[in-house]
Amino acid sequence: LPAFFPGQFLTFRLEIPQTQGPDGKAGIVTRCYSLSDAPQAPAYRVSIKREAPPPGSDLPPGKSSNYFHDQVHVGSLLQVRAPSGHFYLAPGRGPVVLIGGGIGLTPMMCMLNWCASAQPQLVVWLFYGVRHGTELAMLAHLQSFAAQLPKLQIHLCFSKPEASDLQAPAGEAVHRHAERVTVDLLRRVLPLKPFHYYLCGPTPMLSSLVPALEDWG
């Protein structure tokens, strides 16, 4: 398999029966999914959230994510383009801040897995923003990282938390906040030193954080 950098993605060409093309045959759907594990032979891993219909709408569930969950099994043959993308954690970088919102956590998991195996002494701060605890993905994996890697700090940020979301299990080495990921939060908790920032998440989060980080310098 071609090698990749932590943070890159795969492009899938799916023939989905429920999506008909103009000739009546199965329609072609192209989707990109971030790799979610460290570069290692002989496998790729993607982590795909099943997308339900938006609440109160007549829209169908996500075509590609539900196809993966319902139709792709051991032995399925998939058409996949080699890993690509300019968004990745470059080897040899100094301290980094990883910010993931919702499913934007996926490339961050790839970066974290790579750091754990290749650069365990790298200073890494992860900020993971969700609305509430039911949206948390890979929490056990994050908790394990926080306990094992001495220079990793993990901050979970809940914009609409349930009471239980802020009650960390005994001994958990993860910080929890009842707020969104903002520059104000970063100013409060980050030490005053240069960092390389990597962000992936929904448009509202990026449109507020990117200019705010630029203003901060």
Summary of the structure (lengths in Angstrom):
residues: 217
radius of gyration: 18.7
end to end distance: 39.4
largest distance: 59.9
contacts: 590
relative contact order: 0.15
helix: 29%
strand: 27%
